[in-house]
Amino acid sequence: MSYERLYKYYDRFVGVCYDDLSSLISSVLGAFDISGRVLDIACGTGELTKRLCDLKFDMVGLDLSDKMLMKAREKCCAEFVKGDMTDFSFDEKFSAAVCTLDAVNHLDSVDSVESFIRCTSDALKSGGVFIFDINSPYKHKEILADNTFVYEDDDAYLVWKNEYDGDKGRVEIFLDIFERSGELYERSHESFFEYDYTPEQIIDMLNESGLEVISISGGFGMEDIDEHTERYFIIARKAE
Ligand SMILES: C[S@@+](CC[C@H](N)C(=O)[O-])C[C@H]1O[C@@H](n2cnc3c(N)ncnc32)[C@H](O)[C@@H]1O
């Protein structure tokens, strides 16, 4: 299971403006007049869940990692549930679901993405809205590629090294984290894969699960799509 070590550092190095992301999601939910319970699938450390709670959405977070969930529970009194995004069900139906920051790219096969979308559709009420993003194959091939990135703050140093495998359509991400401990640094290591999925594949899967695509845009909902799009931001809706 990944994130066993990264959970401690995730918020410090994730580099995403959750204030912007939560206001974008809130405005989309507002546009569809969504109220009621919202499911945050693969909620991680709950940064988005917490902000959507603050914006008065009634949130439930689901994640597979005990450590990420532990961090999430420290920040916010939303309900957090341990579960696999490819195999979950709830007794209740949700008004909306979100799944952000390329969590979908962590799934290692088309079958598992199909299962994820089917479970999500089953968990939604009729007319329920599903908002999620995926990293593009372009980002995996050209941006993450075989590149190395370094991030540093006052007491930690992160080396993020990638290995792209075009034949397998995936990039392996190796993270070495050095945390200051007195005069020395303590090193820990984590690795996981991100897999390529195209918007066309995702649209087919959504349609097969009774979810109609409302829009696909670039970045976090603001950009047109072109061959350099790094992130697809997808809004879908369950048929009434
Ligand atoms: C990149 S983080 C995104 C976290 C959060 N959505 C955010 O926006 O910060 C990916 C998350 O997906 C979770 N994850 C990966 N595979 C999963 C699975 N099969 N079921 C549930 N969660 C999973 C990881 O534990 C991790 O918390």
The ligand as a Gaussian input file, in Angstrom:
#p B3LYP/6-31G(d) Opt

LIG

0 1
 C       -2.806000      11.731000      -4.916000
 S       -3.755000      11.290000      -3.520000
 C       -5.183000      12.324000      -3.694000
 C       -5.829000      12.630000      -2.370000
 C       -6.974000      13.646000      -2.397000
 N       -8.018000      13.283000      -3.314000
 C       -6.488000      15.049000      -2.699000
 O       -7.084000      15.714000      -3.546000
 O       -5.542000      15.489000      -2.046000
 C       -4.356000       9.713000      -3.992000
 C       -5.167000       9.017000      -2.896000
 O       -5.767000       7.850000      -3.473000
 C       -5.827000       6.857000      -2.473000
 N       -6.033000       5.578000      -3.137000
 C       -5.223000       4.951000      -4.030000
 N       -5.785000       3.792000      -4.425000
 C       -6.977000       3.708000      -3.774000
 C       -8.036000       2.745000      -3.767000
 N       -7.954000       1.628000      -4.525000
 N       -9.116000       2.974000      -3.013000
 C       -9.206000       4.092000      -2.241000
 N       -8.228000       5.032000      -2.184000
 C       -7.140000       4.832000      -2.951000
 C       -4.498000       6.978000      -1.754000
 O       -4.522000       6.349000      -0.491000
 C       -4.362000       8.506000      -1.691000
 O       -4.900000       9.003000      -0.492000

